[in-house]
Amino acid sequence: MTRRLMALALIACVGLAGCTLYVPGGPTPPPIVAPDPEPTNQRPLALYSMSPGAAAVGESVTLDAFQSRDYDGQVVAHHWLIDGHGTQTASIVVVSWDHPGVYRIELIVTDNDGARSDATDGQITITSSEPPSCGGGGCG
């Protein structure tokens, strides 16, 4: 006569603590917990400074994206759209304008996971570099 013995066993391995064999009638195995899903990549934040905040025709203006942030990685690319200058890709851009007016500036940054920020928009007023005209009677 042949006897058949069937047993079910569960082996649980937790971290570096090793593995434990659980058999029916023995201690209860720990619950199986699904791992946390991969965290979602946060979009970076585009911030910049402008110096000076207003300028005259021909005067240099520095746009600096140093303040841009990515809280779960790093900013790896800059995309400026500057009226009168098209697209620029450096983190610091120095520009000047040939005509008075109000010019739009936009910055978008990209992080190391490929996420792009919302556009940060601004503007600068460029004034004439000529002294004001006093009319026909002089400035006296």
C-alpha positions in Angstrom: 0.0 0.0 0.0 1.3 3.4 -1.0 0.6 6.4 1.0 0.6 9.8 -0.5 1.3 12.8 1.6 0.4 16.1 0.1 1.3 19.3 1.8 1.1 22.9 0.9 3.8 25.3 1.9 4.3 29.0 1.4 7.7 30.5 1.4 7.8 34.2 2.3 10.9 36.3 1.7 10.9 39.8 3.2 13.7 42.2 2.4 17.1 41.1 3.6 15.7 39.3 6.6 15.7 35.9 4.8 13.0 33.5 4.0 10.5 31.6 6.2 8.7 28.4 5.3 5.0 28.5 6.3 3.0 25.2 6.5 -0.7 24.6 7.1 -1.4 24.6 10.8 1.7 26.7 11.5 2.0 30.5 12.1 0.0 32.7 9.7 2.1 34.2 6.9 2.3 37.9 6.6 -0.1 39.6 4.1 1.1 40.1 0.6 1.5 43.8 0.0 1.8 45.3 -3.5 4.8 47.6 -3.9 4.0 51.3 -4.2 3.7 52.4 -7.8 6.5 54.4 -9.2 6.2 58.1 -8.2 4.9 60.4 -10.9 7.4 62.8 -12.3 6.6 66.4 -11.2 6.8 69.1 -13.8 9.6 71.7 -13.3 8.9 75.3 -12.5 10.3 78.0 -14.9 11.4 81.1 -13.1 13.7 83.9 -14.2 15.1 87.3 -13.2 15.6 90.2 -15.6 18.1 93.0 -15.1 17.4 95.8 -15.5 13.6 95.6 -15.4 13.3 98.3 -18.0 15.9 99.5 -20.5 16.6 102.0 -23.3 17.1 101.1 -27.0 20.5 99.4 -27.3 20.9 98.7 -23.6 21.8 95.1 -22.6 19.2 93.2 -20.6 20.2 89.9 -18.8 17.6 87.2 -18.5 18.7 84.5 -16.0 16.8 81.2 -15.4 18.9 80.3 -12.4 15.8 80.3 -10.2 14.0 77.6 -12.2 13.5 74.4 -10.2 12.7 70.7 -10.5 11.8 69.3 -7.1 12.3 65.6 -8.2 15.2 65.9 -10.5 17.0 68.7 -12.3 16.4 71.3 -15.1 18.3 70.2 -18.1 17.0 72.5 -20.9 15.8 76.1 -21.3 13.6 77.4 -24.1 13.2 81.2 -24.3 10.9 82.9 -26.7 11.8 86.6 -26.8 10.1 89.1 -29.1 12.6 90.4 -31.6 15.1 87.6 -30.8 13.3 84.4 -31.6 14.3 81.3 -29.6 17.2 81.1 -27.2 18.4 78.0 -25.3 21.0 79.1 -22.8 20.2 79.4 -19.1 21.4 83.1 -19.2 20.6 85.2 -22.2 21.8 88.8 -22.8 19.7 90.8 -25.3 19.0 94.3 -26.4 16.4 95.9 -28.7 16.8 98.4 -31.5 13.3 100.0 -31.2 11.2 101.3 -28.3 8.2 99.2 -27.3 6.9 96.5 -25.0 8.4 93.1 -25.7 7.1 89.7 -24.5 9.5 87.2 -22.9 8.6 83.5 -22.3 10.5 80.8 -20.6 9.8 77.0 -20.6 12.2 74.5 -18.9 12.5 70.8 -19.3 13.6 68.3 -16.6 15.8 65.2 -16.7 12.7 63.0 -17.2 11.5 65.0 -20.2 8.7 66.9 -18.4 8.2 70.5 -19.5 7.1 73.4 -17.3 4.2 75.7 -17.9 5.4 78.9 -19.7 6.4 81.8 -17.5 5.5 85.0 -19.3 6.8 88.5 -18.8 7.5 91.6 -20.6 9.9 94.5 -20.8 9.5 98.1 -21.8 12.2 99.5 -24.0 12.3 103.3 -24.1 13.9 105.6 -26.6 17.5 106.4 -26.0 17.1 110.0 -27.4 16.6 112.8 -24.9 13.0 114.0 -24.8 12.0 116.7 -27.2 11.0 120.1 -25.7 9.2 121.4 -28.7 10.0 124.5 -30.8 10.5 126.9 -27.8 13.4 125.1 -26.1 13.6 123.3 -22.8 14.1 126.4 -20.7 
